């Protein structure tokens, strides 16, 4: 089952639909991992593939330890992801024990259910061998979705011209939250045109969280990408 957007003539109506989980272009394949002596994984039965809004990342205790673990997991899964023709977008481990690995095709085509399923199986096998997480966890392989997170320097250039929200660890010019139109990346500075029309720069090293805002322009670009992919097939 795959979310279908079609050729909606009314972008406002489409955006309202996209706000519902039934129409959100966020695709995930879920595996349940059991740590301990029974090193097995099973397909989640309720359901195998689902569509949901990406929940806010919860605060996780002991950030240094978690960061080290995330880096180790990235090192483990990245070669397999790249070898299969995808790019690693984000690895996130929630307090509840969900290991989310967000990927996208390296050739720029839209992610589909079969992509998630194939990557899930491959990463499940790799994680079984390397065993980086000692406790039980749920492996979730997902697409970035339309209002995707911005996690790599190239994301700020790729999505220039679109609205985004940024948060920083420490105040930059007296604020920690920014919303505006991305103007690209100059060196290691993210350029933004804020809602009041002023331009500002945010050091990339200071950004702790960044994501695109759902807008009509972003929806139309997503539709064009889907149409191009359909025509290519």
N, C-alpha and C positions, 0 to 999 in steps of 0.2 A: 504494500500500500504506500502510495507516494502522494504528497500534497500537490495538487494541480492548480495553477493560478490562471491559466488560459489567457485570453485577450480581453481583459476587462476594460470597458470604455470609461468607466468612472473610477479614477484612482482613489478618490475619497472613500467610496464604498469598499474598494479593495483593501484600503488601509484599515477600515473598521473590521473587515473579515480577518485580516492578518493579526489583529490584536487578540483574536480568539485562538486558543490552542489548537483548534481543529485546522486552522489555515496557516499556522506558523511554519515557515520553511526551516525547521530545525529538526534534522533527522538523526536518529540515534539507534544504535544496536547495542543491546545490553547483555552482558554476561555476568553471572554471579560466581565469584571466586571464593573458595573455602580454604583457609589456611589450616596448618596443622598436618596431621598424618594423612588425611584424605586429600591429596593434592588433585582435585578435580574441579571442573567448571561445567556449568549447565547453562543452557539457554534460558533466560528469564521467560516465564510462561505467561506473564500478565502485564503487558504483551511483549512479543518479540521485538517489533518495531513500533515506536510511538512517536507522536508529535507533541511537543510541549514547549512552553516558553522557558528559556534558559533562566533558572532562578538566580538571584543574587548570590555571589560567593560568600559563604559564611565566614566569620572570623575563626581562625584555627589557632589553637594554643601552641606554644613553643615554635614560633615562626622560623627560627634558625634551623632547627631540626627538620621541620617540614620542607623548608627551602632546599636543604641538602638532599632530602629524599626525592623531591621533585626533579632536581638536576640529575640524580642518578637514574630515575625512571626515563627522563628525556634521553639520556645517553643510551639506555637499553633499547627503547622503542624506535628512535629516530632512524637507524640504519634500515630496519625492516620497512618503515613507512616510506622512506625515500626509494628503497629498492622496488617497491610496489607501484611507484609512479605518483606518490602523494607528497604533500608537505605537512609538517607538523605545525599546527597553529597554536595549540595550548595544551598543557597538562595541568590538571587541577585535582587536588585531593581534598574532599570535604570532611568535616568533622564526623559526619554520619557514615563514612566509609565508602563513599563513591569516588572511584578514580575515573575522572573524565579526561579522555584523550580526544582532542578536536583536530580533525584533519581536513584537507581539501585536495582535489586533484591538482597536480602540478601544471597541467596544461590549461587550467582555467575553466574547464567545463563545470557545470553544476554537479554537486554531489547527489547520489541517489542511494536507495536502500541497499542495492547490491554492493555498492562501494563500502558502505558501513559494515555489512555482513562479512565481506572478505577481509577487511582490515581487522575486524574484531577477532575472527578466528586466528589470524596470523599473530596478532599481539597476545592473545590468550596463551598460545603455545610458547612464545618468547618469555612472557612473564612467569609462566610455570617453571621454566628452566632457571631463570635468574632469581626468581622469588624475592623481590625487593621489599615486599610488604608482609610483615609477620602475622598480621591479624586478618580476619575475614573482610572482604571488600567486594564491591560491585564494580565491574569494568564497564564503562560506558563510552563507546566510540560514537562521535557525533560530527555533524557538519557545523560550520560556523553560523549558519543562519543569515538572514538578511541584515539585521542590526547586529552585525558581528563584532566581536572584540578586536581591538587593534593591539597586537602583541609583538609585531616585528617592525623594524625601521621601515621596510619597504611598504608596509600597510599604509603609512601616513602619506606616502607619495601616490600609491595606487588609488586611494580613496579621496584624494584632494578634490575639493569642490563640493563635498558632502558634509552634512552636519555631524558633529561628534561631541561626546562628553569626555572630559579628562578629569582624573583626580590625582593629586600629588601627595607624597608622604609628608612634605613640609610646605609651608606657605611659599608661594611664588608671587611677588608683588602684592603681598597681603591677602592672598586667597589660595584655597586648595582645590576648588572646583571650577572648571571652565566648560563653557558650552559655546560652540561657534562653528563656523565653516572652516574646514581644513584647507590650509594653503600650501601644504607640503612640508618637507623636512629640509632645513638648511643646516648642514653639518649635523650636529646633535641637538638641534633646537626645532621643536614642533611649532610651526607657524599657524596661528588661528586668527580669523576675523570674528570677534565676539558679536553678540547680539546687538550691542549698542553701536556697532560699526567700527570700533577701534580694533587695531591689530596688536597682537601680543605674541611673545615667544615663551614656550615652556620647555625647559631642559628635558630631553628624553629620559635621562637617568633619574629624574625626579618623579616620573609618571608611574603610579602604582596600578592604575586601572584606566582603560580607555575603550570606548565602544562607539559605533555609529548610531545615529539617531534614525528612527524610522521616518522617512519622508516620502512624498510622492516621487521625487526625483530618484531616490534610492530604489523604490519599488519598480519604477519604469526600467531602470538599468538591469535589475534582476530579471525582469520579464524579457528584455532583449537578449540577455545571456541564455535564458532557457530556450527562446525561439531559435537563436543561432545554433544551439546544441541539437535541437530537433532537426533543423535543416541539414546539419552536418551528417546526421544519421540517415 
